[in-house]
Amino acid sequence: MSGTQRLDWVSRPAVNLHGDVVVPGDKSVSHRSMMLSAIAEGTSHIQGFLEGEDTRATAAVLAQLGVSIEAPSAGERIVHGVGLHGLRASSKPLDCGNAGTGMRLLAGLLAGQSFDSTLTGDESLSKRPMRRVTDPLAKMGAQIDSQDGLPPLHVRGGRSLHGIGYELPVASAQVKSALLLAGLYAKGITEVIEPHPTRDYTERMLAAFGWPVEFSPGHAKLEGGHRLRATDVVVPADFSSAAFFLVAASIVPGSCLRLPSVGLNPRRTGLLEALRLMGADIRIENQGESGGEAVGDLVVQHAPLHGIELPEALVPDMIDEFPALFVAAALANGRTVVRGAAELRVKESDRLATMAAGLRALGVRIEETPDGAIIDGGAIQGGTVDSHGDHRIAMSFAVAGLVARGAVTIRDCANVATSFPGFVELANGCGFVLN
């Protein structure tokens, strides 16, 4: 989003939630499928592509780099790949919008090109740290200039990249993916070791496109000099989008929702385990596989929740779902303690500070800590909160309004379109009272 548009929501108490909720395609898989299709040889057909502003921004950048992309219908893309070395320079900056994933992955992809590129973003993205990507890429021989490690990023072309072994100081699928994408253009072997396993979408998709890659939890390794072959991709429903409905149905009495064909990558579904530890009634039906990714229908019914000490091992597998978890914790019986989540401070907003301020405004007892929070569950009052333009914060407080003792007004919700277009309509269709 440009940051000039402003949209506020009002969420009101709901009676119950029922029905099937088909959430949009997975944002992470959509980004990666578009990038790998673009540099593959041949034509790839993507179904279930997320029609969000973040993913459309990535597609627009690739089109600017000379890739022909057709959109026959919503959620469908036909990408005519140009091969590993077929991208062409753009005379204009490449605008990633609000997409941190897009910018970080593109930095790795563009580091191996023969031409210069400039990656820009909106006001929010321009405040997000990029050194975690640019520093290890520099070790591979890339040159990426920035001001204090913040966008815009000026990626210098014509650099000879070489593979490295790199141990991530902080677990990050985005950093890992950027290094692997740069590794496609590097001489020798690129190996990434993580302190905790993160989602392996990039590794699975590289394999699906025919690139030899070795990976296991916390480890990925590939050699440069191979080719990507076009393939068809079916994008599963986004677990992060499903998360809001899992929490909503858990906390609204009398509710039962089914969310079909949700991606269940084990490095993504930490919230599922966390909610179950809190007493949530969530079961998986019709399990299968799509494009190397586990998928299944999630069926969730209302259940009384209780506070927990969240196992730190779950944190990397639910880093995008913490705003929703905080709402569940605010309604749970007893205390919930979160540690090891300092990464939340460098998301679209400082999510620890933003969620703490919002929950306090609704009467919740919450203590913010440097790397987490301590939340004493109970009732939620009505009131006004500010999402600070953070899409996941906005949707989480929309869920909180379902069980508040009065209306909850949520400021600055326009950026929800970056990850979840049509959220309001879909939510109201299953029983939310949101406008």
N, C-alpha and C positions, 0 to 999 in steps of 0.2 A: 504493500500500500504506500501511497505517497506521503501519508501522514497528514494531509490537509483535510480529509474527510473524517467526520466524527459521528459515531453512532452510539446511542445509549439503549440499554435494554431494561425492562422491568420483569422480574420473575416472581410469580405468586404461588402460594401453596396449592398443591395438586391433590386430587382424591386418590388416584392410583394410576399406575402405568401398565398398559397392556399392548400386545401385538408384536409383529415382526418389524425389526428396525434394520434396514439395509444401509450400513454406513459406507462412506466413500472408500475408494481404493487406497491402499497403503502409500503414504507419502514417500517413505524411504525407498520402497521398491519402485515407485513411479519415477523418482529422480534417476535412480541407477539404470532402470530399463531404458530410459530416454538417452542417457549418455553412452551406454554400451552399444545400443542400436545405432547411434550416430557414427561411431568409429568402427563398426563391424563392416564386413564385406557382404553386400546383399541387402534385401529388404526384410525388415522385421515388422510384425503385426503385434501391437500392444492392445490388450483389452483390459478394462477395469482401471484405466489411467485416471488418476485423481485430477478432477477439473478444479484445482485450487490455484490461487495466485502464485504460490511458491513454485509448483511444478510447471505451470505455464511459463513462468519466468525462465526456468531452465530450458524449456523447449524453445522459447524465443531466442535465448542466447545461442543455442546450437543452430537455429535457423540463420542467425546473423553470421555464423561461422561457415555458412555454405551448405548446411544439411537440409534436404527437402523433406518436409514433414506434412503429411496429410491428416486431416481430422474428419473422417466420414460421418461420425456421429459422436455424441457425448460419451466420454470414457474410452474412445477408440482412437488410436494413432497408427498410421503407417509411416515408418521411418526408412528412408532410402539411405542406407549407410554409405559413407565415403571412404571407409577403410581407415587404418591406423594413422596414416599420414595425409589424409585427404581434406582436413579442415583448412579453411582459408581465413586470412586476416580480416578483421573488421576495422573500418575506418572510424567507428564510433565506440565509446565505452560499452561494456557488456553489463546490463542492468539486471542484477539478481533479485531486485525487489527486497522482500523480507526474508529471503531463503538463505539461512545460514548453512544448511546442508548443501544447497546448490553452490554457494560461493566457495566453501572449503573443498568440495570435491572437484569443482572446476579448476581451482588453483593447482591441484595435482595433475589434472588432465592437460592443462595449458602449459605447465612447466616444461613439457617435452616437445612443444611445437617449435617450428622454425621462425615464428613471427611473434611480435610483441602483442600483448593484450592488457586491457585495463578492466578490472572487475569492480563495479560499483554496487551500491544498494541504497535502501531507503534510510530514513533517519535512525530507526531502531537498529538495523543491521550495521550501520556505520559506527555504532558504539560497541560492537561485539569483538572480542579479542581474536586475532588471527595468527599470532606468533606461534601458537601450539601447532599450527600447520606449516607456516612459512619457515620456522627454524629447522625442523627435520628435513623439509624439502631442500633447504640450502645445503644440508649435509650431503644430499644426493647430487649437488651441482647446480641446482636451480637458483635463479636470481629473481626475487620478488620484493619489490620496494613498497614501503608504506610509511605512514606517519605514526610513530609510536605503536606500531603493530595493529593499527585499525584500518578498515577500508577507507578509501579505495586501495586495491592491490594492483600494482603495476608489474605484470609478469613479463620478464624479458625472454624473448625467444632465441633460438639458435644455441642453446646451452647443451653440452654433452652430459647427459645424466648417467650416473652409475649406481648400481644397487648398494644398499647398506643393510646392516642389521640394526634394528632400532627398538629399544625398550621404551614403551610409552610411560611417561611419568604419571599420567592420569588416564584411566581407561576412557577411550573415545572411539566410537565406530567411525565418526567423521574423519578424524585424523588418520586412523588406520586405512580407511578407504582412499583418502587423498594420496597416501604413500603408495598404495597398491596401484592406483591409476598412473601415477608417475612411473612406477616400476615397469609398466608396459613398455615404456620408451627408454628404459635404462639398460645399460650393459651390465650383465651379471645378474645376481640374485638379490631381490628385495625381500627382507624378512622382518616381520613386525611381531613383537612380543608384548602382551598386555598384562598389567597387574591384576586385572579381573577380566574375564571374558565379556565381550560385547557382541551385539548382534552381527551376524555373519552374512548379511544380505549381499554385500559386494562379492565375497568369495563364492557363494553359491551361484550368483548370476554370472560371474566370470566363467565358472565351470560350464554353466548352461550355454554360454556363447563359445565354448570350445577352447578356452585358454587353460593350459595346464596350471593348476594351482593346488597347493597342499594347505589344508587348514584343519584345525581342531580348536576346541575352546581355549581362547587366549593366545592363539598362534596362527599366523598366516605367512605363506612363503610362495613366491613365484619368480620366474625368470623372464627377462625381456626377450624380444625378438620373435614372438609368435604372432598369430593372427586371430582375430575375432570373426566368427561366422554368424551371420544373421540367424535369428531364431524368433519364434513367436512366444510372447509372454502374456500370461494371465495374472493380473495383479490381484492379490487377495484383499479383502476388506481390512481397513487399517485398525489394528488393535488399539492404538492411542485414541482414535475416534470412538471406538466401542467402549473405552474406559469410562466415559461420562455416563453412559447408559447402564453399565454394570454397577456403578456407585448409586445412580439414581434409583434403580429398581431395588437395590439393597436397602435403601433408607426410607422409601415411601411405602407405608403399610399397604398390603393387598396387591402388590405389583408382581407382574410376571412378564418378562420380555425375552424374545428370541432374537439373537443377532447371527444371521447366517454367514457362512463362508469367511470367517475372520482368520487372518493370518496368526499363526500360533508359534512363530519362531521362538524357541526356548530362551533366546537372549533378549526377548522383547516383552515377555509375559510375567515379569516379576510382580506386577500389581495383582494378577490373578491369584498368585500364591499368598500375597499379603492380605488380600481381602478374605481369602479362605481361612487364614490364621485368625482373622478378626471375627470369624463365624459366618461369613457370607455363604449363601446357597447358590453356587454356580456350578453347572455341569457342562461337559462337552459332549456333543452328539455329532454323528456323521463325520467322523474324523477322516481326513484324506491328505493328499499331497497335490500341490499345483506349482509347477515350475521349480521343483526342488524345495518348496516351502510347505510346511505343515499348515493345514487349514482345518477348521471345524466350526460347527454351530455352537454358540454360547447361549445357554438358557439360564437366566438369573431370576430368582424369586426373592421377595422381601425376607429378611432375617435380622434378628437383633444382633448388633455388632458390639464387640468389646475391644477395649484398648489393648495394644501390644507394644512390646519393644521390637521395632522392626529389625530383622536380621540384616546386618550390613552387607551380607553377600547378595541380597536382593537388589541393592541400590542401583548398580549399573544396568540391571535388566528392567528398570522401571523409571528411568531418569525423566522421561517426558510425562509420566503419569502422576507425579507427586502432587500437583495442585488438586487433582481429583481425590487422591488419598487423604489429603488434609481435610477435605470436606467430610469424607467418611469418618475420619478420626474425631472431628468436631461433633458428630452425632453419636459416636460410640459411647458405651458405658465404661468409664474409667479413663486411664491415661495412656496416650500413645507417645512413644519416644522415637525420634528419627535422628540418626547419626550418620556421618560419612557422606553427606549429600551436598558438600560445598559447591559442586558443579552447578547447582541450581542458581547460584548467584550470577552466572554469566550466560543465562539463557536470554530470551527476548526481553525479559525484565529480570531483576533480582527476585527470583520467585520465592525465596525464603522471606524476604522483607515484604514483598507485595502481598503474599498470602497471609502473613502474620498481621499486617495492617488491616487487610480486609476482614479477616475473621474477628479481630478485636472490635472493628466497627459494628459487627453483628453480635457482640456480646460474648464471644468465645474466649475462654482463658487459654492463651497461648504464649509460650516463652520462646522467643527466637534465639538460637544459638549460632555460633560461627559456622557450623556444618550441618544444621538441622533445626529441630524444633521439639518442644514438649507441649503436647496438646491435651487439655483436660476436657473430655467430652461432656455434652449436655445439650441444652436447647440452643437454637439459633434464633436471634431476634431479627426483625426487619431492619432495614437501614440502607445506606448508600455506600458502595465500594468503588474503587478505581482500579481498572484492570491494567492501567498503564500501557494500553495498546497490545497487551499480550493475549493472544487468542486462547491459550489453554487456561489462563486465569479467568477470562470472561466466561468460558463455558462451564468451568468449575463452580463459579458463583451462581450461574443459572441453575445448576443442580442444587446448590444450597437453598435457593429460594423456594424449592418444592416443599420443604419441610420447615421453613422459617415461620415465626409467629406474626409475620407481616410481610409486605412486599419488599423485595430486595432490588434496588436500582443499581445497575452495573454501568459504569462510565467507560467510554472509549472501546467499543466492541467491534469496530469496523474490520480489524485485522483477522477476525475469525474466518473471513473468506480466504485467507492464505492457506489454511489447512482443511477447513470443513465447510465448503459452500453448501448452502441449504440447511444448515444446522437448525435454524429456528423452525422451519417448516417440518422437518423430520421429527424434531422434539415435540412440537405441538401435536403432531399426528399420533403420538403414542401416549399423550396425556399431560405433557408440560403445559404450563400457563405462562407463556413467554411472549412479550411483544416489545 
